[in-house]
Amino acid sequence: MAGWNTTDIDWTSAATIEPTLASQPYLVLYNIAEALRERSATVMTPDTPNVLQRGDPRGIVLDLDASYESIYGQFVNHTDNSGVWNDTASPAPVWTEAALETATGLSRPASPVRGDLLSSDWVFWMYSAINLLLWALDTTTRDSSTRFKPEVNDADWSTAVAKLAAASWSSWSAYASTGGASHTAQLSSGKYYIDRGAVRLDTIVVPTADNYKLDVYTQFQKNSTYTYENNDYAVSEGNFYRVFTDATSRSGNVAAGTVTVGNIDTNSMSQPTTSILNWICYGGRSVGKWRLLRKYDMTGGFDYVAP
């Protein structure tokens, strides 16, 4: 794919598209179809119609409109919160029609045709909206592994911290429930008690024709049975998400398989004074605990992007 044809088509507006759409409709529709094909391949949806094998432009645009309808909601609105969702309860929201209309400054045409004519307004909408479909979202169940350090204690906080640092991790083992990493520090009967668990994501690489970067968000929770003091994560009690790893290049030529994506095990814990400090990272297989973003706005990523 070479990307949008800017030699023969002026994509600036519906008005500038109109002359080429009238004289060479298949050329214009070919660009829309290939851009949709590129996107649909990343979210594993049915292939976009091949316009070169169709005879009726009206039928083609209806097929293309249906293809767009089936995929746009599987891409992340990267303009939301500047594309970073640390310490938020709802990371990586997907595009809605209303959000796309706001971002493009356009209204989606009610129909891709105007009577017997193809709609240049529809073509310009498709061009503008498709250019915003850059980050694919994956919320499916993922395998993860966990490991732990044994609880340590000491009457001196710095000594307890040193003991935890010196303690050996257990071996990684598959974790198939809603648990994951955790970190607890407690002052009890004149001693500091600290323990820690780590989690990593063992995810399936998605082989596509395009390179992408990977952002992974995972869900944390503060346990409501505890009182918190100076916790590492300065957010209100409850569920929130934090980026797990980011900007890891994945070659489009990589074979499907399992790859380990980072691990959470280096977080420090503040010194408790009278109560327990605790956080839990839900690193298990539950759907919704992970948010995987494949970001194709990179070198070797999508070809059909705004010039």
Order of alpha helices (4+ residues) and beta strands (2+ residues): alpha-alpha-alpha-alpha-beta-beta-alpha-beta-beta-alpha-beta-beta-beta-beta-beta-beta-beta-beta
